[in-house]
Amino acid sequence: MENLSQLFWQASIEEIVQGYIYDKEKEEFICLICGGAFVKGKIYNDNEGYYEAEKYTRIHIVKEHKSMFDYLLNLNKKLTGLTDHQKTLLGLFYNGYTDAEIVKELGGGSTSTIRNHRFTLREKEKQAKLFLSIMKLLELRDQGKGKDEFIPIHRGATVIDERYAITEEENEKILNTYFKNGLEGPLSSFPVKKEKRKIAILRHIVKGFDVGVNYTEKEINEVLKSIYGDYVLIRRYLIEYGFLDREKDGSKYWVIE
């Protein structure tokens, strides 16, 4: 999970738009949503035909995730900065609705109001481009200066604030403090009232589960028991902080992509 989050946040805009990156060392095309990997040079069959790896990666994204647009639009609003109303409008724009059709779909308003929303979103896009340019220039200036890198925020995060401002150095120190016998465990104690420490520990623990796999509650408990005695507490926080999700009846658990 950590690697997938890092891949996602380190990807270029073009790579995020297409939904995958190419790992030159492994010679794999990797889906940025689920981490599915497709080996360059290998031919894949989906019962409709045979495809080379990159083409099959695109097919995988459509079949398994619908589209990158839908995936990105449905990310936590703390990540996208979009209001629910803006998300609704963007979805309608993407699906080709005219201003008049959008008014009808929303059950009110006017075409001029919709045009104003389009204008506002375009201005937001311009601001984002400038901000990205500023941050890129800052990144280039800081190269080689030993600046601390922040650990990536997992995409299921329910609230994003200063608790996630954890550098790689801080993260390593926290883990070494609470996993005294090595990162495989056990956990010496759980810092319930220390938010940064709690997040660092939870994001490490969830790496013990695979993305795209459904687990029973018993399977989750077995993994967590080997890490900490109060495994129910850890399980609850993994769900509360958006690392894991589950069915309402607890019949199935999975890592949030």
Buried (B, 14 or more C-beta within 10 A) or exposed (E): BBEBBEBBBEBEEEBBEBBBBBEEEEEBBBBBBBBBBBEBEEEBEEEEEEBBBBBBBBBBBEEEBEEBBEBBBEBBEEEBEBEEEBBBBBBBBEEEBEBEBBBEEBEEBEEEEBEEBBEEBEEEEEEEEEEEEEEEEEEEEEEEEEEEEBBBBBBBBEEBEEBBEBEEEBBEBBBEBBBEEEEEBBBEEBBEEBBBBBBBBBBBBBEBBEBEEEBEBEEBBEBBBEBBEEBEEBBEBBBEBBBBBBEEEEEBBBBBB
